[in-house]
């Protein structure tokens, strides 16, 4: 179950800090329908993995592996990622 504090931060995606398991969407129009899941969160980098929806859940994409992303990219702006879904608990 999700805590109320995490729900409150989800209402303002630009201010939301990525948390392990969260789903984000690539904002860049060159990557149509590309979704990523946050795998690790460190101070200077965030580990991400490409995922696809499989019914009610998200699964790793074909040949998907963990790669680094700058925390600055999680802003919801072009060239970054926009928040989609809170991590399932």
Contact map, one row per residue, 1 for C-alpha under 8 A:
11100000000000000000000000000000000000000000000000000000000000000000000000000000000000011
11110110000000000000000000000000000000000000000000000000000000000000000000000000000000011
11111110000000000000000000000000000000000000000000000000000000000000000000000000000000000
01111111000000000000000000000000000000000000000000000000000000000000000000000000000000000
00111111100000000000000000000000000000000000000000000000000000000000000000000000000000000
01111111110000000000000000000000000000000000000000000000000000000000000000000000000001000
01111111111000000000000000000000000000000000000000000000000000000000000000000000000001000
00011111111100000000000000000000000000000000000000000000000000000000000000000000000000000
00001111111110110000000000000000000000000000000000000000000000000000000000000000000000000
00000111111110010000000000000000000000000000000000000000000000000000000000000000001001000
00000011111110000000000000000000000000000000000000000000000000000000000000000000000000000
00000001111111110000000000000000000000000000000000000000000000000000000000000000000000000
00000000111111110000000000000000000000000000000000000000000000000000000000110000011000000
00000000000111110000000000000000000000000000000000000000000000000000000001110000010000000
00000000100111111000000000000000000000000000000000000000000000000000000000100000000000000
00000000110111111100000000000000000000000000000000000000000000000000000000000000001000000
00000000000000111110000000000000000000000000000000000000000000000000000001000000000000000
00000000000000011111010000000000000001001000000000000000000000000000000001000000000000000
00000000000000001111110000000000000001011000000000000000000000000000000000000000000000100
00000000000000000111110000000000000011111000000000000000000000000000000000000000000000100
00000000000000000011111000000000000011100000000000000000000000000000000000000000000001110
00000000000000000111111100000000000011000000000000000000000000000000000000000000001111110
00000000000000000000111110000000001111000000000000000000000000000000000000000000001111100
00000000000000000000011111000000001111000000000000000000000000000000000000000000111110000
00000000000000000000001111100000111100000000000000000000000000000000000000000000111100000
00000000000000000000000111111011111100000000000000000000000000000000000000000011110000000
00000000000000000000000011111010000000000000000000000000000000000000000000011111110000000
00000000000000000000000001111111000000000000000000000000000000000000000000000111000000000
00000000000000000000000001111111000000000000000000000000000000000000000000000000000000000
00000000000000000000000000011111000000000000000000000000000000000000000000000000000000000
00000000000000000000000001111111110000000000000000000000000000000000000000000000000000000
00000000000000000000000001011111110000000000000000000000000000000000000000000000000000000
00000000000000000000000011000011111000000000000000000000000000000000000000000000000000000
00000000000000000000000011000011111100000000000001110000000000000000000000000000000000000
00000000000000000000001111000000111110000000000001110000000000000000000000000000000000000
00000000000000000000001111000000011111000000000111100000000000000000000000000000000000000
00000000000000000001111100000000001111100000000111100000000000000000000000000000000000000
00000000000000000111111100000000000111111000011110000000000000000000000000000000000000000
00000000000000000001100000000000000011111000011110000000000000000100000000000000000000000
00000000000000000011000000000000000001111100011100000000000000000000000000000000000000000
00000000000000000111000000000000000001111110111000000000000000000000000000000000000000000
00000000000000000000000000000000000000011111110000000000000000000000000000000000000000000
00000000000000000000000000000000000000001111110000000000000000000000000000000000000000000
00000000000000000000000000000000000000000111110000000000000000000000011000000000000000000
00000000000000000000000000000000000000001111111000000000000000000001111000000000000000000
00000000000000000000000000000000000001111111111100000000000000000001111000000000000000000
00000000000000000000000000000000000001111000111110000000000000000111100000000000000000000
00000000000000000000000000000000000111110000011111000000000000000111100000000000000000000
00000000000000000000000000000000000111100000001111100000000100011110000000000000000000000
00000000000000000000000000000000011110000000000111110000000110011000000000000000000000000
00000000000000000000000000000000011110000000000011111000011110010000000000000000000000000
00000000000000000000000000000000011000000000000001111100011110000000000000000000000000000
00000000000000000000000000000000000000000000000000111111111000000000000000000000000000000
00000000000000000000000000000000000000000000000000011111111000000000000000000000000000000
00000000000000000000000000000000000000000000000000001111110000000000000000000000000000000
00000000000000000000000000000000000000000000000000001111110000000000000000000000000000000
00000000000000000000000000000000000000000000000000001111111000000000000000000000000000000
00000000000000000000000000000000000000000000000000111111111100000000000000000000000000000
00000000000000000000000000000000000000000000000000111100111110000000000000000000000000000
00000000000000000000000000000000000000000000000011110000011111010000000000000000000000000
00000000000000000000000000000000000000000000000001110000001111110000000000000000000000000
00000000000000000000000000000000000000000000000000000000000111110000000000000000000000000
00000000000000000000000000000000000000000000000000000000000011111000000000000000000000000
00000000000000000000000000000000000000000000000011100000000111111100000000000000000000000
00000000000000000000000000000000000000000000000011000000000000111110000000000000000000000
00000000000000000000000000000000000000100000001110000000000000011111000000000000000000000
00000000000000000000000000000000000000000000001110000000000000001111100000000000000000000
00000000000000000000000000000000000000000000111100000000000000000111110000000000000000000
00000000000000000000000000000000000000000000111100000000000000000011111010000000000000000
00000000000000000000000000000000000000000001110000000000000000000001111111000000000000000
00000000000000000000000000000000000000000001110000000000000000000000111111000000000000000
00000000000000000000000000000000000000000000000000000000000000000000011111100001000000000
00000000000000000000000000000000000000000000000000000000000000000000111111111011100000000
00000000000001001100000000000000000000000000000000000000000000000000011111111001111000000
00000000000011100000000000000000000000000000000000000000000000000000000111111001110000000
00000000000011000000000000100000000000000000000000000000000000000000000011111101111000000
00000000000000000000000000100000000000000000000000000000000000000000000011111111110000000
00000000000000000000000000110000000000000000000000000000000000000000000000011111100000000
00000000000000000000000001110000000000000000000000000000000000000000000010001111100000000
00000000000000000000000001110000000000000000000000000000000000000000000111111111110000000
00000000000000000000000111100000000000000000000000000000000000000000000011111111111000000
00000000000011000000000111100000000000000000000000000000000000000000000001111001111100000
00000000010010010000011110000000000000000000000000000000000000000000000001010000111110000
00000000000000000000011110000000000000000000000000000000000000000000000000000000011111000
00000000000000000000011100000000000000000000000000000000000000000000000000000000001111100
00000110010000000000111000000000000000000000000000000000000000000000000000000000000111110
00000000000000000011111000000000000000000000000000000000000000000000000000000000000011111
11000000000000000000110000000000000000000000000000000000000000000000000000000000000001111
11000000000000000000000000000000000000000000000000000000000000000000000000000000000000111
